Amino acid sequence: MKLDRLRLMKHYFIMLDYPALAAVSAVVREGSFERAADALGITPSAVSQRVRGLEERLGTVLIVRAQPCEPTDVGRALCAHFDQVRLLEADLAPHLKPQFGKGEAPLILKIAVNSDSLATWFPEAAAQFVQATGTLLDLIVDDEAHTADRLRSGEVSAVITSDPEPIQGCSTIELGSLRYRACASPEFIARYFADGVDQRSLAKAPCLRFDRRDAVQTRWAADFHGVKLSAPTHWVPSTQGFLDFTEKGLAWGLHPEPLALPCIAAGTLQELPPCEPLVVRLYWTVTRLQAGSLRSLTDAVRKVAGAALVPRGA
């Protein structure tokens, strides 16, 4: 029995040819075999041979050859495994020979973050982390209600999320709340809300949405006015674009408080009644992988979020 298990383990590690895994990961990250070859410093033919050889040994397709190339479910799982191995290897490098790791691609940490955090407080946390570790960041922007799905799939190692539900193998830390203000330009308010904000005016006034997953405006209308929002909509997938469209008088929308308050003070934006903030509670959910880079990033995120976000009960 012990001999059979050893043979199985040996077979498993032979299948996971790490130079081939590096090729798969590079193709997925870069989107093509040619760019992966440039990143790895080898020829596109060598990349193709490594990927095809691993697919043959595993008996399954790992990459969908398209523009850009996309991983299959198995390919995505292997890329997540390779990323975790590299994070752990980075902790070993200082204890090994100086030449260990020379010629390898720089360490990259994949994180999913919501656009509004990216436009307000998260860059300071990223700066502190990168300056301390030299690690590169690969940020995936998604709605805060859906970033956790990226972690569940193994696509990223940590997320900023509004979803407090626990994820197996991960730790969840409450960061605080990002508050939003419903705003419009003075001219827009005079045009659409001269008689107040109610079901009729909200049905006529154009609003903004980031994408099809964005429900912040809908939540505000329901929470503060008891209205099921159904209004003409501008789709603007940019936090700065939201602000620009609102200041130009094209629509009303919800804006992160750190961006909205200076505009309100300057008179370029006005709040819609009842002039109360909508609160979105944020969490940091991170894999429990014992990698120093993840601990360092978690420390930076907690520190900056503690100063920038609103604590519970405040």
C-alpha positions as CSV (number, residue, x, y, z in Angstrom):
1,M,0.0,0.0,0.0
2,K,2.8,2.4,0.9
3,L,4.7,1.6,-2.3
4,D,1.5,2.2,-4.4
5,R,1.0,5.6,-2.7
6,L,4.6,6.6,-3.4
7,R,4.3,5.6,-7.0
8,L,1.1,7.7,-7.3
9,M,2.8,10.7,-5.7
10,K,5.8,10.3,-8.1
11,H,3.4,10.1,-11.1
12,Y,1.6,13.2,-9.8
13,F,4.7,15.3,-9.6
14,I,6.0,14.1,-13.0
15,M,2.7,15.3,-14.5
16,L,3.1,18.7,-12.9
17,D,6.1,19.8,-14.9
18,Y,6.7,23.3,-13.4
19,P,8.4,24.8,-16.5
20,A,5.3,23.7,-18.4
21,L,3.0,25.2,-15.8
22,A,5.0,28.4,-16.0
23,A,4.2,28.4,-19.7
24,V,0.5,27.8,-19.2
25,S,0.4,30.6,-16.6
26,A,2.2,33.0,-18.9
27,V,-0.1,32.3,-21.8
28,V,-3.2,32.9,-19.6
29,R,-1.7,36.0,-18.1
30,E,-0.4,37.5,-21.3
31,G,-3.3,36.3,-23.6
32,S,-1.2,34.8,-26.4
33,F,1.7,32.4,-26.9
34,E,3.8,35.1,-28.5
35,R,3.6,37.5,-25.5
36,A,4.1,34.6,-23.2
37,A,7.3,33.8,-25.0
38,D,8.5,37.4,-24.6
39,A,7.7,37.3,-20.9
40,L,9.5,34.0,-20.4
41,G,12.5,34.8,-22.6
42,I,12.0,31.7,-24.8
43,T,10.5,31.1,-28.3
44,P,6.8,30.8,-29.1
45,S,7.6,27.3,-30.3
46,A,9.0,26.3,-26.9
47,V,6.0,27.7,-25.2
48,S,3.7,25.8,-27.5
49,Q,5.7,22.6,-26.9
50,R,5.6,22.9,-23.1
51,V,1.8,23.6,-23.1
52,R,1.0,20.8,-25.5
53,G,3.3,18.3,-23.7
54,L,1.5,19.0,-20.4
55,E,-1.9,18.7,-22.0
56,E,-0.9,15.3,-23.4
57,R,0.4,14.1,-20.1
58,L,-2.7,15.2,-18.3
59,G,-5.1,14.1,-21.0
60,T,-7.0,17.4,-21.2
61,V,-7.0,20.8,-22.8
62,L,-5.6,23.5,-20.6
63,I,-5.9,26.6,-22.9
64,V,-8.6,27.6,-25.3
65,R,-6.7,28.9,-28.3
66,A,-8.5,32.2,-29.0
67,Q,-7.9,35.9,-29.0
68,P,-7.1,36.3,-26.2
69,C,-6.3,32.8,-25.0
70,E,-8.4,31.6,-22.1
71,P,-7.9,28.8,-19.6
72,T,-10.2,25.9,-19.3
73,D,-11.4,25.0,-15.8
74,V,-8.5,22.6,-15.3
75,G,-6.1,25.2,-16.7
76,R,-7.4,27.8,-14.3
77,A,-7.0,25.5,-11.4
78,L,-3.4,24.7,-12.4
79,C,-2.6,28.4,-12.8
80,A,-4.0,29.0,-9.3
81,H,-1.8,26.2,-8.0
82,F,1.3,27.5,-9.7
83,D,0.6,31.0,-8.3
84,Q,0.5,29.6,-4.8
85,V,3.7,27.6,-5.3
86,R,5.5,30.8,-6.4
87,L,4.2,32.7,-3.4
88,L,5.6,30.0,-1.1
89,E,8.9,29.7,-3.0
90,A,9.4,33.5,-2.6
91,D,9.6,33.0,1.2
92,L,12.3,30.3,0.7
93,A,14.5,32.3,-1.7
94,P,16.3,34.3,1.1
95,H,17.4,31.0,2.7
96,L,18.8,29.4,-0.4
97,K,21.7,30.2,-2.7
98,P,22.0,33.7,-4.1
99,Q,21.5,32.5,-7.6
100,F,18.1,30.8,-6.7
101,G,15.3,32.3,-8.8
102,K,17.5,34.3,-11.2
103,G,15.9,34.6,-14.6
104,E,12.4,33.9,-13.3
105,A,9.5,36.2,-13.9
106,P,8.9,38.7,-11.0
107,L,6.4,37.6,-8.3
108,I,2.9,38.8,-9.1
109,L,0.0,38.8,-6.6
110,K,-3.5,38.6,-8.1
111,I,-6.2,40.6,-6.3
112,A,-9.8,41.5,-7.1
113,V,-10.9,45.0,-6.1
114,N,-14.0,47.1,-6.6
115,S,-13.6,50.2,-8.7
116,D,-14.5,52.7,-6.0
117,S,-11.9,51.4,-3.6
118,L,-9.4,51.5,-6.4
119,A,-10.3,55.2,-7.0
120,T,-10.1,56.2,-3.3
121,W,-8.2,54.4,-0.5
122,F,-6.7,51.2,-2.0
123,P,-3.7,52.8,-3.9
124,E,-2.1,53.9,-0.6
125,A,-2.3,50.3,0.7
126,A,-0.9,49.0,-2.6
127,A,2.0,51.6,-2.5
128,Q,2.9,50.6,1.1
129,F,2.9,46.9,0.1
130,V,4.9,47.3,-3.1
131,Q,7.5,49.6,-1.6
132,A,8.0,47.1,1.2
133,T,8.2,43.9,-0.8
134,G,8.8,44.7,-4.5
135,T,6.0,42.3,-5.4
136,L,3.9,43.2,-8.5
137,L,0.1,43.4,-8.4
138,D,-2.3,42.1,-11.0
139,L,-5.6,43.8,-10.2
140,I,-9.0,42.6,-11.5
141,V,-11.8,45.1,-11.2
142,D,-15.2,43.8,-10.4
143,D,-18.3,44.8,-8.4
144,E,-17.8,44.5,-4.7
145,A,-20.8,42.1,-4.5
146,H,-19.1,39.7,-6.9
147,T,-15.3,39.9,-6.3
148,A,-15.6,37.0,-3.8
149,D,-16.6,34.7,-6.8
150,R,-13.1,35.3,-8.2
151,L,-11.6,34.0,-5.0
152,R,-13.9,31.0,-4.9
153,S,-12.8,30.1,-8.4
154,G,-9.1,30.3,-7.5
155,E,-8.5,33.2,-10.0
156,V,-7.1,35.5,-7.3
157,S,-5.5,35.2,-3.8
158,A,-7.5,38.0,-2.1
159,V,-10.5,40.3,-2.6
160,I,-12.1,43.4,-1.4
161,T,-15.7,42.5,-1.1
162,S,-19.1,43.4,0.4
163,D,-19.9,39.7,0.8
164,P,-19.2,38.6,4.4
165,E,-20.0,34.9,3.7
166,P,-17.0,32.7,4.7
167,I,-15.1,31.0,1.9
168,Q,-13.4,27.6,2.6
169,G,-9.7,28.0,3.2
170,C,-9.9,31.8,3.5
171,S,-10.0,34.4,6.3
172,T,-12.4,37.3,6.2
173,I,-11.6,40.6,7.9
174,E,-14.0,43.5,8.2
175,L,-12.4,46.7,7.0
176,G,-15.0,49.4,7.5
177,S,-17.6,51.1,5.4
178,L,-17.4,53.2,2.2
179,R,-20.2,55.8,2.3
180,Y,-21.9,57.1,-0.9
181,R,-23.7,60.3,-1.6
182,A,-26.5,60.6,-4.1
183,C,-25.6,63.7,-6.2
184,A,-26.4,65.7,-9.3
185,S,-25.4,69.1,-10.7
186,P,-27.4,72.1,-9.6
187,E,-28.7,72.5,-13.1
188,F,-29.8,68.9,-13.3
189,I,-31.6,69.2,-10.0
190,A,-33.4,72.3,-11.2
191,R,-34.5,70.5,-14.4
192,Y,-35.6,67.2,-13.0
193,F,-36.1,67.6,-9.2
194,A,-37.6,71.1,-8.9
195,D,-40.7,69.6,-7.2
196,G,-38.7,67.1,-5.0
197,V,-37.4,63.6,-5.3
198,D,-40.2,61.1,-5.6
199,Q,-41.4,58.1,-7.7
200,R,-42.4,60.3,-10.7
201,S,-39.2,62.4,-10.8
202,L,-36.9,59.4,-10.3
203,A,-38.7,57.7,-13.2
204,K,-37.9,60.6,-15.6
205,A,-34.4,61.7,-14.4
206,P,-31.5,59.9,-16.2
207,C,-29.2,58.0,-13.8
208,L,-25.8,56.3,-13.9
209,R,-24.9,52.7,-13.6
210,F,-21.4,51.3,-13.7
211,D,-22.4,48.0,-15.3
212,R,-25.2,45.4,-15.2
213,R,-24.1,44.3,-11.7
214,D,-24.2,47.8,-10.2
215,A,-27.2,48.0,-7.9
216,V,-26.1,51.0,-5.7
217,Q,-28.5,53.5,-7.3
218,T,-31.4,51.0,-7.1
219,R,-30.6,50.4,-3.5
220,W,-30.6,54.1,-2.7
221,A,-33.9,54.7,-4.3
222,A,-35.5,51.7,-2.5
223,D,-33.9,52.5,0.9
224,F,-34.6,56.2,1.0
225,H,-37.6,56.7,-1.1
226,G,-39.3,53.3,-1.3
227,V,-39.1,53.4,-5.1
228,K,-38.3,50.6,-7.5
229,L,-36.0,52.4,-9.8
230,S,-36.7,52.3,-13.5
231,A,-35.1,55.3,-15.2
232,P,-33.2,56.2,-18.4
233,T,-29.7,55.0,-17.7
234,H,-26.2,55.9,-18.8
235,W,-23.8,53.0,-18.5
236,V,-20.4,54.4,-17.4
237,P,-17.8,51.8,-16.3
238,S,-15.5,54.3,-14.6
239,T,-15.6,55.9,-11.1
240,Q,-14.0,59.1,-12.5
241,G,-16.5,58.9,-15.5
242,F,-19.4,58.8,-13.0
243,L,-18.1,62.0,-11.4
244,D,-17.5,63.7,-14.8
245,F,-20.9,62.8,-16.2
246,T,-22.7,64.0,-13.0
247,E,-20.8,67.3,-12.9
248,K,-21.6,67.9,-16.6
249,G,-25.3,67.5,-15.8
250,L,-26.0,64.3,-17.7
251,A,-27.4,62.2,-14.9
252,W,-27.5,61.7,-11.1
253,G,-25.6,58.9,-9.3
254,L,-24.1,57.6,-6.2
255,H,-20.4,58.6,-5.5
256,P,-17.9,57.6,-2.9
257,E,-17.9,60.2,-0.1
258,P,-14.1,61.0,-0.5
259,L,-14.8,62.0,-4.1
260,A,-18.2,63.6,-3.6
261,L,-17.7,65.8,-0.6
262,P,-15.1,68.1,-2.2
263,C,-17.4,68.6,-5.2
264,I,-20.3,69.4,-2.9
265,A,-18.2,71.9,-1.0
266,A,-17.2,73.5,-4.3
267,G,-20.8,73.7,-5.4
268,T,-20.4,71.6,-8.6
269,L,-22.6,68.9,-7.1
270,Q,-25.6,68.9,-4.8
271,E,-27.0,66.1,-2.7
272,L,-30.4,64.7,-3.4
273,P,-32.8,64.5,-0.4
274,P,-32.7,63.1,2.2
275,C,-28.9,64.0,2.0
276,E,-27.9,60.9,3.9
277,P,-25.2,58.5,3.0
278,L,-25.7,55.0,1.7
279,V,-23.3,52.7,3.5
280,V,-21.5,49.8,1.9
281,R,-19.6,47.6,4.3
282,L,-16.3,46.2,2.9
283,Y,-14.3,43.1,3.9
284,W,-10.9,41.7,3.0
285,T,-11.1,38.0,2.2
286,V,-7.7,36.3,1.7
287,T,-6.6,32.7,1.2
288,R,-5.0,31.2,4.3
289,L,-1.9,30.2,2.4
290,Q,1.0,31.0,4.7
291,A,2.9,33.3,2.3
292,G,4.8,36.3,3.5
293,S,3.6,38.5,0.7
294,L,-0.1,37.8,1.6
295,R,0.6,38.7,5.2
296,S,2.3,41.9,4.2
297,L,-0.5,42.9,1.8
298,T,-3.1,42.2,4.5
299,D,-1.3,44.3,7.0
300,A,-1.1,47.2,4.5
301,V,-4.8,46.9,3.6
302,R,-5.9,46.8,7.2
303,K,-3.8,49.8,8.2
304,V,-4.9,52.1,5.3
305,A,-8.6,50.9,5.4
306,G,-8.6,51.6,9.2
307,A,-7.7,55.2,8.5
308,A,-9.8,55.8,5.4
309,L,-13.0,53.9,5.9
310,V,-15.8,54.5,8.4
311,P,-15.8,52.0,11.4
312,R,-18.9,50.0,12.3
313,G,-21.3,52.1,14.4
314,A,-19.8,55.5,13.4
